[in-house]
Amino acid sequence: MSSATDRLAIRARDLTRSFGDAVALDHFSLDVWEGGVVTILGPSGCGKTTALRVIAGFENAGGSVEIHGRTVLGPGVHVPPDRRRVGMVFQDYALFPHMTVDGNVAYGLPRNDRAPRVGEVLELVGLTGLESRMPNELSGGQQQRVALARALAPKPEVILLDEPFSNLDASLRDRVRRELRTILTEARTTAVFVTHDQEEALATSDIVAVMREGRVLQADTPGHLYSNPADRWIAEFLGDADVLESVARGGRVDTPVGAFDTDIHGSVSVVVRPENVQISLGETPNAVVAGSEFFGHDQLVTLALNEGTRVRARIGPRPIYRVGQPARVRATDARIFARG
């Protein structure tokens, strides 16, 4: 995940924050390496935005935060947001409606640096020529890029983004997401953003930190995190998954869709992802087709196993299976977790 030459841009340790009886952060800890894009991913209400606001300085908390080795939060220390060298892109963009694009981006910059720096960041985000537009004359994607340009203009050490794509139409979201990643790479800026969208996190990030109930459960590269979740909850939260209950004995667990090796002994949950499920005809059936969702580029087929449970298979657009059709189902891979 890092090399000896990497530097920590953010080091957050044991952050705790409550609002009345509601615990928002419960010993939240996170490392963010310089130049990377880190996503804090978790369900609504898990404390993602609170963590971001504590790092930015808009909320206080127990614990500590260092930005590039400088303590900005700790015992007796609370550096205000404007002295943390952190840029923030809010969920609603928070653009000044009475200011032009130029005025929004220039806000907070020294007067002698405004014109050249505004030109640089507008070119970086692809908005050159729109300097005189008002926010209400821009599309959602353009407003998002203005907010990003304003955050980048003071040359912050870190950019923090709170649900940056949530206000965009689905048709815009994928394109703007790719544009954002390109802009951050070209700007060579460390970025942390929060989202509850698993696909968005996996597609955009160098590191994904999965959060639940105020703390980070696992942080890793998207590929490793998806393939090697630390527990059943993470496995089910990260993408489609079906769970079969079984008992492991002698280094092996048998399921209706195949046998798998395991070091666990006793009651287990076997998590199977649809892309690892195969369907074949002409063999002794162990299931019937219970339904299918067709997406053009692929389809998700639901299969009712003979012993009563169901699994899904994500396959190509052909063949088309009909409901009630007998089939043989097997899984090529699974993740196995002890049942507590």
ZADOZA-526889 format. One line per field, with one value per residue (C-alpha): residue in three letters; x, y, z. Coordinates in Angstrom, 1 decimal. Example, Ala and Ser with C-alpha at 12.3 -4.5 7.8 and 13.67 -1.06 7.14 Angstrom:
<nodes>
type = [ALA, SER]
east = [12.3, 13.7]
north = [-4.5, -1.1]
up = [7.8, 7.1]
</nodes>
This chain:
<nodes>
type = [MET, SER, SER, ALA, THR, ASP, ARG, LEU, ALA, ILE, ARG, ALA, ARG, ASP, LEU, THR, ARG, SER, PHE, GLY, ASP, ALA, VAL, ALA, LEU, ASP, HIS, PHE, SER, LEU, ASP, VAL, TRP, GLU, GLY, GLY, VAL, VAL, THR, ILE, LEU, GLY, PRO, SER, GLY, CYS, GLY, LYS, THR, THR, ALA, LEU, ARG, VAL, ILE, ALA, GLY, PHE, GLU, ASN, ALA, GLY, GLY, SER, VAL, GLU, ILE, HIS, GLY, ARG, THR, VAL, LEU, GLY, PRO, GLY, VAL, HIS, VAL, PRO, PRO, ASP, ARG, ARG, ARG, VAL, GLY, MET, VAL, PHE, GLN, ASP, TYR, ALA, LEU, PHE, PRO, HIS, MET, THR, VAL, ASP, GLY, ASN, VAL, ALA, TYR, GLY, LEU, PRO, ARG, ASN, ASP, ARG, ALA, PRO, ARG, VAL, GLY, GLU, VAL, LEU, GLU, LEU, VAL, GLY, LEU, THR, GLY, LEU, GLU, SER, ARG, MET, PRO, ASN, GLU, LEU, SER, GLY, GLY, GLN, GLN, GLN, ARG, VAL, ALA, LEU, ALA, ARG, ALA, LEU, ALA, PRO, LYS, PRO, GLU, VAL, ILE, LEU, LEU, ASP, GLU, PRO, PHE, SER, ASN, LEU, ASP, ALA, SER, LEU, ARG, ASP, ARG, VAL, ARG, ARG, GLU, LEU, ARG, THR, ILE, LEU, THR, GLU, ALA, ARG, THR, THR, ALA, VAL, PHE, VAL, THR, HIS, ASP, GLN, GLU, GLU, ALA, LEU, ALA, THR, SER, ASP, ILE, VAL, ALA, VAL, MET, ARG, GLU, GLY, ARG, VAL, LEU, GLN, ALA, ASP, THR, PRO, GLY, HIS, LEU, TYR, SER, ASN, PRO, ALA, ASP, ARG, TRP, ILE, ALA, GLU, PHE, LEU, GLY, ASP, ALA, ASP, VAL, LEU, GLU, SER, VAL, ALA, ARG, GLY, GLY, ARG, VAL, ASP, THR, PRO, VAL, GLY, ALA, PHE, ASP, THR, ASP, ILE, HIS, GLY, SER, VAL, SER, VAL, VAL, VAL, ARG, PRO, GLU, ASN, VAL, GLN, ILE, SER, LEU, GLY, GLU, THR, PRO, ASN, ALA, VAL, VAL, ALA, GLY, SER, GLU, PHE, PHE, GLY, HIS, ASP, GLN, LEU, VAL, THR, LEU, ALA, LEU, ASN, GLU, GLY, THR, ARG, VAL, ARG, ALA, ARG, ILE, GLY, PRO, ARG, PRO, ILE, TYR, ARG, VAL, GLY, GLN, PRO, ALA, ARG, VAL, ARG, ALA, THR, ASP, ALA, ARG, ILE, PHE, ALA, ARG, GLY]
east = [0.0, 3.0, 6.7, 9.6, 9.5, 5.8, 4.8, 1.6, -0.6, -3.1, -2.7, -5.9, -5.9, -8.6, -11.1, -14.1, -17.2, -20.7, -23.8, -25.9, -26.3, -25.5, -21.9, -20.6, -16.9, -15.8, -11.9, -11.8, -8.3, -7.1, -3.8, -3.8, -0.6, 0.5, -0.8, -3.4, -7.2, -8.8, -12.5, -14.3, -17.2, -20.0, -23.8, -25.7, -25.2, -21.9, -20.0, -18.3, -19.1, -18.2, -14.8, -14.2, -15.3, -13.0, -10.1, -11.0, -11.4, -15.1, -15.8, -13.8, -13.2, -11.1, -8.0, -5.5, -5.0, -1.7, -1.5, 1.9, 3.4, 1.9, -0.5, -3.7, -5.8, -4.7, -4.6, -4.7, -4.4, -7.2, -5.9, -8.7, -9.8, -8.3, -4.8, -4.9, -4.1, -7.1, -9.6, -13.2, -15.8, -19.2, -22.1, -24.2, -21.1, -21.8, -21.1, -21.9, -25.0, -24.3, -20.7, -19.5, -17.4, -14.3, -15.5, -16.2, -12.8, -10.9, -12.6, -10.0, -7.0, -4.5, -5.3, -2.0, -2.3, -6.0, -6.0, -3.2, -4.2, -7.9, -6.9, -4.7, -7.4, -10.2, -8.1, -7.3, -11.0, -12.0, -14.0, -11.9, -14.3, -17.0, -15.5, -18.4, -21.2, -23.3, -23.8, -27.4, -26.3, -24.2, -25.0, -24.6, -21.4, -20.0, -21.0, -19.2, -16.0, -16.3, -16.4, -13.4, -11.5, -12.3, -10.9, -7.8, -7.1, -5.2, -2.9, -4.0, -2.1, -5.3, -8.7, -11.7, -14.9, -18.2, -20.4, -19.2, -21.4, -24.7, -26.3, -25.7, -28.0, -27.1, -26.2, -23.6, -22.2, -19.9, -18.5, -17.9, -16.3, -13.8, -13.1, -12.6, -10.0, -8.1, -8.1, -6.9, -4.1, -3.0, -3.1, -1.0, -3.3, -4.0, -7.8, -10.2, -13.9, -16.8, -19.6, -22.1, -21.9, -19.8, -19.3, -18.2, -15.7, -14.2, -13.9, -12.4, -10.0, -6.5, -7.5, -11.1, -11.7, -14.9, -16.6, -19.3, -20.7, -18.1, -14.9, -12.9, -13.2, -10.8, -8.8, -7.1, -6.9, -10.2, -9.3, -7.9, -10.7, -13.3, -11.6, -10.5, -13.1, -12.2, -15.7, -19.1, -20.6, -17.9, -18.3, -22.1, -21.7, -19.2, -21.3, -23.7, -23.3, -25.3, -24.7, -25.0, -24.8, -22.8, -20.4, -16.7, -14.9, -11.4, -10.3, -13.3, -16.8, -19.5, -22.2, -24.9, -22.8, -19.4, -16.8, -14.2, -11.0, -10.9, -8.9, -12.1, -13.8, -17.5, -20.4, -19.6, -21.1, -20.1, -20.3, -20.6, -20.5, -22.6, -19.6, -18.2, -21.4, -21.6, -24.7, -24.7, -27.4, -27.2, -25.9, -27.8, -29.7, -29.4, -31.5, -34.2, -34.1, -36.3, -35.8, -33.5, -32.6, -31.3, -28.9, -27.8, -24.1, -24.8, -27.6, -28.2, -29.9, -31.5, -31.5, -33.5, -31.3, -33.0, -32.2, -34.2, -31.8, -31.1, -28.0, -27.4, -25.2, -23.9, -23.3, -23.0, -26.1, -26.5, -28.0, -31.3, -32.6, -36.4, -38.0, -38.5, -35.6, -33.6, -29.8, -26.6, -25.1, -21.6, -19.4, -15.7, -14.8, -16.2, -15.3, -15.8, -16.4, -17.0, -20.4, -20.3]
north = [0.0, 2.3, 2.5, 3.8, 7.0, 7.7, 10.5, 10.6, 13.5, 12.8, 10.8, 10.6, 8.6, 7.6, 10.4, 10.4, 12.6, 12.4, 14.5, 14.0, 10.2, 9.6, 8.4, 9.8, 8.8, 5.8, 5.7, 6.5, 6.1, 6.6, 7.1, 9.0, 8.8, 11.9, 12.1, 9.4, 9.4, 7.9, 7.2, 6.8, 4.5, 3.5, 3.5, 6.7, 7.8, 6.0, 9.2, 9.7, 13.5, 14.1, 12.5, 14.8, 17.9, 17.0, 16.7, 20.0, 21.7, 22.5, 20.0, 19.4, 15.8, 13.8, 12.1, 13.6, 14.7, 15.5, 17.0, 16.5, 15.9, 19.1, 18.5, 20.3, 18.5, 17.1, 17.7, 21.5, 22.0, 23.0, 24.7, 26.6, 25.5, 28.5, 27.6, 23.8, 24.2, 22.0, 22.6, 21.5, 20.7, 20.6, 18.3, 21.2, 22.9, 26.1, 28.5, 32.1, 32.8, 36.5, 35.9, 34.9, 31.8, 34.1, 35.6, 32.3, 30.8, 34.0, 34.2, 34.1, 34.5, 37.3, 40.2, 40.1, 36.4, 36.2, 36.6, 34.2, 31.6, 31.7, 31.2, 28.2, 26.3, 27.1, 25.7, 22.7, 21.9, 22.7, 25.9, 28.4, 30.9, 30.6, 33.2, 35.6, 33.1, 33.0, 29.7, 29.4, 29.5, 26.4, 22.7, 20.5, 19.1, 22.6, 23.8, 20.9, 21.8, 25.4, 24.2, 22.0, 24.9, 27.2, 24.5, 24.0, 27.7, 28.4, 25.3, 23.3, 20.3, 18.2, 18.3, 17.0, 16.2, 15.4, 13.2, 15.1, 13.4, 13.1, 16.1, 15.0, 13.1, 9.5, 10.2, 12.8, 11.0, 8.6, 11.2, 13.8, 11.1, 10.3, 14.0, 14.5, 11.8, 13.2, 16.7, 15.5, 13.5, 16.5, 18.7, 16.2, 16.8, 14.4, 13.9, 12.3, 12.0, 10.3, 8.4, 5.7, 4.4, 1.3, 1.4, 5.0, 4.3, 1.2, 3.0, 6.2, 5.4, 4.3, 3.3, 2.6, 2.8, 1.0, 2.7, 1.4, 2.9, 5.5, 3.6, 2.3, -1.5, -2.1, 0.1, -1.3, -1.0, -1.5, -4.8, -6.4, -5.1, -6.5, -9.9, -10.1, -8.5, -8.7, -9.9, -10.9, -7.4, -5.9, -8.7, -8.0, -4.2, -4.2, -5.3, -8.2, -11.3, -14.3, -16.2, -19.9, -21.3, -24.5, -26.4, -26.7, -29.9, -31.1, -28.1, -28.2, -26.8, -28.3, -26.2, -26.8, -24.9, -26.6, -27.5, -25.0, -25.2, -23.4, -23.1, -22.4, -25.2, -25.2, -23.1, -20.8, -18.4, -18.9, -15.6, -16.1, -13.3, -13.5, -13.2, -16.4, -18.4, -20.6, -22.0, -25.1, -27.2, -30.9, -31.9, -33.2, -30.1, -28.7, -25.6, -23.9, -20.4, -18.2, -14.9, -12.7, -9.1, -8.1, -5.1, -5.4, -5.9, -8.7, -10.2, -11.2, -14.6, -15.7, -19.5, -21.4, -24.2, -27.6, -27.3, -24.1, -21.2, -18.9, -17.6, -15.1, -15.5, -12.5, -13.7, -12.3, -11.3, -14.8, -17.3, -16.1, -18.5, -18.9, -19.1, -22.6, -24.0, -26.7, -25.9, -27.0, -24.3, -24.2, -21.5, -21.1, -19.0, -18.0, -16.2, -18.1, -16.5, -18.1, -17.5, -15.8]
up = [0.0, 0.4, -0.1, 2.0, 0.0, 0.6, 2.9, 5.0, 4.0, 6.8, 9.9, 12.0, 15.2, 17.6, 16.7, 18.9, 18.5, 19.8, 19.3, 22.5, 22.8, 19.2, 18.6, 15.3, 15.5, 17.7, 17.7, 13.9, 12.5, 8.9, 7.0, 3.7, 1.6, -0.3, -3.9, -3.5, -3.7, -0.7, -0.3, 3.0, 2.1, 4.4, 4.9, 5.7, 9.3, 9.9, 10.5, 7.2, 6.9, 10.5, 10.0, 7.0, 8.9, 11.8, 9.4, 7.8, 11.2, 11.1, 13.9, 17.1, 18.4, 20.8, 19.3, 16.9, 13.3, 11.6, 8.1, 6.5, 9.9, 11.5, 14.4, 13.7, 16.3, 19.6, 23.3, 23.6, 19.8, 17.4, 14.3, 12.6, 9.1, 7.2, 8.6, 7.8, 4.1, 3.3, 0.5, 1.0, -1.7, 0.0, -1.0, -2.3, -3.7, -1.6, -4.5, -4.0, -6.1, -6.5, -7.8, -11.3, -11.8, -11.7, -8.4, -6.8, -7.7, -6.7, -3.3, -0.6, -2.9, -2.4, -4.8, -6.6, -7.4, -8.4, -12.1, -13.0, -10.5, -11.5, -15.1, -14.2, -12.2, -14.7, -17.5, -15.3, -14.7, -18.3, -17.6, -19.6, -21.3, -18.6, -16.2, -16.4, -16.0, -12.9, -11.0, -12.0, -15.7, -15.3, -15.4, -12.4, -13.6, -14.3, -10.9, -9.4, -11.3, -10.2, -6.5, -7.2, -8.9, -5.9, -3.5, -5.6, -6.1, -2.8, -3.5, -0.5, 0.7, 0.7, -1.0, 1.0, -1.0, 0.7, -1.5, -4.6, -7.2, -5.2, -6.8, -10.3, -12.6, -13.1, -16.8, -15.7, -12.7, -14.4, -16.8, -14.0, -11.8, -14.5, -15.1, -11.4, -11.1, -14.1, -12.7, -9.3, -11.0, -13.1, -10.1, -8.1, -5.2, -2.3, -2.1, 0.4, -0.5, 1.2, -0.4, 0.3, -3.3, -3.6, -7.3, -7.2, -4.4, -6.2, -9.5, -8.3, -5.5, -4.8, -1.3, 0.0, 3.7, 4.7, 7.6, 9.9, 13.2, 13.6, 12.8, 9.9, 9.6, 6.7, 4.3, 1.2, -2.6, -4.3, -5.9, -2.8, -0.6, -2.9, -3.2, 0.4, 2.7, 6.4, 7.4, 6.1, 6.6, 4.3, 1.8, 1.5, 1.6, -1.3, -4.3, -4.9, -2.7, -1.7, 1.6, 2.1, 5.6, 6.2, 8.5, 7.9, 8.8, 8.1, 6.1, 3.8, 3.6, 1.3, -0.2, -2.8, -5.4, -4.6, -2.0, -0.8, 1.3, 4.6, 7.8, 9.8, 11.7, 12.6, 11.5, 8.6, 6.2, 2.6, 0.6, -3.2, -5.7, -8.9, -11.2, -9.7, -10.4, -13.5, -15.1, -17.4, -19.1, -19.9, -16.5, -13.5, -12.4, -8.9, -9.4, -11.6, -13.1, -10.9, -12.7, -14.8, -15.2, -18.6, -18.9, -22.5, -21.8, -19.3, -17.2, -13.6, -13.4, -10.1, -9.4, -6.8, -5.5, -4.9, -1.1, -0.9, -1.0, -3.9, -5.7, -8.5, -11.6, -13.5, -17.1, -20.6, -22.7, -24.1, -23.7, -22.4, -19.7, -19.1, -15.7, -14.6, -16.7, -14.9, -14.7, -13.0, -10.9, -9.5, -7.9, -8.8, -5.8, -2.4, 0.8, 4.1, 7.5, 10.9, 12.3, 15.6]
</nodes>
